[in-house]
Amino acid sequence: MEIDLSNIFKRRRAESRSLSAENFRGEKGKGGMATAETTMHQGSANAARELGQTWKVSPCIELPAGKTVAIMDNEGPGVIRHIWITLDPRWYRHVIVRVYWDGEATPSVEAPVGDFFCNSWNTRQAVLAQPINVNPSGGMNCFFPMPFGKHARITVENDSPVDLAHFFYTINYTLEAVDADALYFHAQWRRNNPLQYGTDYLMLDGVKGQGQYVGIFMAWQQNNAGWWGEGEIKMFLDGDGKFPTICGTGTEDYFGGAWGFGDDFSAPYLGYQQVIKKSGEVGARMALYRFHVCDPVFFRKDLRVTMQALGWRSEGRYLPLQDDISSVVYWYQTLPHAPFPALPDRNAREII
């Protein structure tokens, strides 16, 4: 099931499929069949009116305000290998992506599409990571492998009052046997705006089952001047109480930097970008990611993850911060999963 450069040449019992607006069901031998009558995007059909069928008649879908569309609803077993999406950045927080595995009633993935792809603040950001790769101008790619035993369903919801005229996507997956010990991919978005004084930012809570934590993206706005990254990450594993098993030494340390970051970087597993203003200025907006591809954090029965928001104040004292912080946590686990907290509404998600 696993594929990399060391085994890409091996013979496999797998069939490749691809979902897009040009082959909505991903059926064999049925790509590029759209006509002006069957297109998912009438504007493209008009552009191809002199060429007709097979000539880019249905490259994207329209996503009307308030509407949810299933862009994958397919039987397994199989593995999603790659997801590509692009849309106008103004909808990054308003389009919600959800993934349901094996007929579950509640999603295993629920996040604004921009944040899921490590892009926040309604602004395009290049990301050169291995699991998430975002290129000019807004080509968002996910390479987390997502096995499913019986069924995979992916939906996108336009939770805004404005129609989205162009939503492009491709989902590449294989039909193949899935190992009995394969875990299911999960991702969850949260936000505190502002974080309550003297409290830790709660990245993830209520996870029940066996699995491994594999990464996080954070969008961070500082509401005080000065250095903001003294806080420690804490991972509470398998019944930990007041004190965690894993405790970091500082925010920039956890994300692979040091001494206040100093400059932007985007690497295969770690990254930090100043999106609006410079770190240290009131209102600075930053984006950070860390992927635990080489060092997953394993848990046997439960998981809780927090991050302190901590800066400096006068007389060499720490300052608990009241910043605008949001995050997407990525992990794999057994099914069934515990239901997620209710996704914050449009006003609670809005970037102002």
N, C-alpha and C positions, 0 to 999 in steps of 0.2 A: 504493500500500500504506500509506503514512504518512497518518495522519488527525490533524488538529488544527483549531482554530477558523477557520484561514485557508482550509481546503479541505473542511470537513465537509459543505458543501452540494453537492459534486460527485457526479455520477452514477458509480456503480461497478459493476463486474461481480463482485459478491460476494454470498454467502449467509450469513446469520447463523444460528449454532447456539449452544445453551447446554446444558451438562452439569450435572446435579444429581441428587439422589436422587429427584426427581420426573420425570426423564427421563435415565436412567442412560446410555443410548447417544446421547443428543442427537438423536434421529431427528425428522424433520419431522412435525408434527402428532401427536406421541405424548407430549406432556407432560401430567402430571396424571392419568395413566391407572391409577395404582396402586389395588389393592384390598387388603382384609385378607389375602388370600392371596399377593399379589405385593409387598407393601410392603418397603422396606429398613429399616423401624423399626416394630416391632410396637406400641410404646407409642403412637405417633401414630395408628396404625390404630384402636386402642381408643378414643382421644379422638374420632375421627371416626365412631364406630360408628353414630350416629344420622343422619349426613349421607351417608356413603358416598363413592363414587368422585368425584373432582375436588375434594374438600374437605380438602386438606392431609393426605393419608393417608400420604405418604412424604417428609417434608421433610428428613430427615437419615439417616445410616447409623450403625449400631453398629460399633465397631472393637474386636473382642476382643483380649485380650492375646496378643502374639506373631504377630498376623495382619497380612498385607499385602494391601491392596485397590487395584486399578487404578481410579482415578476418571476417567481418560481413556485411551482406547485406540482412536484414530480415524485414518483415512486423511486425507492432504492432497491437494494443497497447501492451506495455510491459514496463519492467524495467530491465535495466542492474544492476545486484547486485554485481558482482565481476569480475575483470579482473586480470589475472595472465600472466606475460610475463617474459621470461629470454632469454638472448643473451650475446655474448661476449662483455665485457666492451669497447673494441675498437670501437664498433659501437654505443655507447650511444648517441653521438652527430650526427651521420650520418643517423640513422633510424628515420624517421619522422612519428609520429602517428597523424592521422586526424580523426575527427568524424563529421558526417553530420546528422542532424536531419530532418525528415519529408520531404525529397527531396530537401533540400536547396542546392543552387549551391556553396556556400562557406562554409568552415568548421567552426563549433562551438568550436572545439578543434584542435589546431595545435601546436605541440611542439616536440623537440627531445625526444625520448622515455626515455632516462636516466633522463633528467631533469624533465619530467612529473612525474616520480616515485621518485623524490627527490634524484637522484643520478647523480652527475656531475663529472667533471675533469677526465672522462674516468676511474673512480675508483669505486669499489663497496663500498657502505656505508650501514651499518645496520640502519634501520629506524623503530622505535617501536611506530609509531603514529597510531591513530585510522583509519583515511581515507586512509593513505598510509603506507604500511607495507612491508619492504624489509629485507629478511632473508639470511643467508649464504646458498649457495654461489651465490648471485645474483637473488634470487627468488623475483620478484617485484609484489606487490599486490596493487590493488586499490579497495576500498570499498565505494567510493562515489556512492550513488544510482543515476541512470541516467534514468528517465522516458522518454518515447517517445510515442507520440500519434499515428503516422502512420507508421514510418519507421526509422530504424537505420542503418547507414553505417559507418564502421570503416575501414580505410586503413592504411597500413604501406609502406613507401617508403624507399628503400635503396639508399640514395643520396650520394653514395661513388663510387669510381672506382673499388672496390673490392667486389666480391661475398661473401655473408654471407651464410655459409653452414648450420647453424642450427638456426632457429628462432622458439622458442616454445611459445605457447600461449593457454589460455583457457578463454572463455568469458561465464560466467554463467548469465542467464537472465530468467525472468518469462514473460509468456504471461498472461496478466491480464488487467482489466480496469484501466485507468489512470484518476485521478481526473482532472476536467476542470481547476483548479487553479494550477496545477503542473507546475513548472518552469523547464527549460532545462539547463543542465550542460554545462559549457564553461570553456576553459583553453587556455591561450595564453603565448607564450614564447617571450622574448625580451632580447637584449644584447647591452651594450655599452662597447667597448674596444678600447681605454680607454674612460672613462667618461670625457666630456669636462669640463675644469676647471671652477668652479663657477656655475655649473648647477646642478639641482636635477636629480636623476635617475628616469626616467619615467617608472613606473611599468605597468600602464594601462591607456588608454585614448580612447575617442571616443565611449564608451559604451552608447547605447541608449536603453531605455526600463525600465521595472520595475524588480527588483530582489534583490539579496543579495550577497555580497562579502563574500567568505567562506575560503580564505586562500592564502598563497603564499609560494613558495620555492625560495631561492636565493643562487646562487653560486657566491662567492665574493673572488677576489684576490686583496690583498693590494700591491700597488706599492711604498709605502713609509714606512719607519720604524715607530714604535710607535703605539699608540692606534688609531683605525680607526672608532670606532663605536659611535660617538657623534651625528650622524645625526638623524633627526626626520622624522617619517612617516607622510604624510598628505593625507587625504581623502576628496576630493571635491565632495559634494553630491548635486544633484538636483539644478544646476544652480549656485553653489558657484563661486565667482569671484577670486580675488587675494588671499583671505584668506579661508582656509578650515573649514569645520564643525568639523572635527576630526584631532587633531594634537598630535603626540606622544612626548615623552621626551628624546628619545635616541634609537639607533638601538638595543642595547642589552636589553633595557627595553621592546621594542615591542615584541621581541622574547622570553620574559619571564625570561631573566637573569638579572644580576645586576653587577655593578662595574667591567665591562670588562669581563664578563662571568666567568673567572677563570678556568673552566674545561668543557669538553664535556658533553652533556646530550642528551638523546632521550626520550621524554615523549609523552603521548597520543596526545597532541595538540601543543607542542612546542619542538624545538630541535636546537642544535648547535654542529657542529663537525669541528675540525681542520683536514683537509684532507691531506695537504702537508705543511710541516713546522709548526711552532708555531705562533699563533697570535702575532703581533708586529714585526715580521721579514719581510723584503722585500721579496715579492714573496709568502707569506703565502696564502694558498687557503682554504677557509672555505665553509661550507654548513649550511644553516639555514632554518627552516620552522616554520610557525605558521598557525594553522587551527582554524578558527572561527566556530567551531561546536556548542559550547554553547553560542557564542556571535556574530552571523552573523551581518554584517553591511548592513543595508537595504537602498535601494535607490528607488525612485519612477519614475525617468525619465532619469537620467544620472549619470555617475560615472567616476572619474579620481583619480588615486592614484600615489603618488610620494614618494621617499625616498631620503633624503639628504645623501651624502657621506662626512663625516666630521671627521677630526682628529685634532691633536695638532701640533703646531709648536713652535718656540722659543718665549720667553717672555709671556707665558701664552695666546697665541693667537690660535684661531681656524685655521685649514688648510683645505680648500676645496680639496678633493681628486680627483685624476684622475685614479681610479681603474678600473679593468676589472670586470664588474658586469653583471650578467644575472639573469633572473627570470622566473618563471611560476606563473601566477595568476589564481586562481580557483574561479568561481562564477556561480550562477544560474540567469537566466533571462527569460523574455518572448521572443517569436519569433515574427517577424524576428530580427536577430541581425545585427548590423552594420558590414560590411566586415572588416577583420583584415588588418593591414599593411602587405606588402609583407614580407614573411619569409626571413631573411638574408640567403645569399647563403652559400655554403660549406666553402669557405675561411673565411667568416665573422663569422661562427659558430665554426671554428676549435679551439681546445685547443692546444696551442703551449708552 
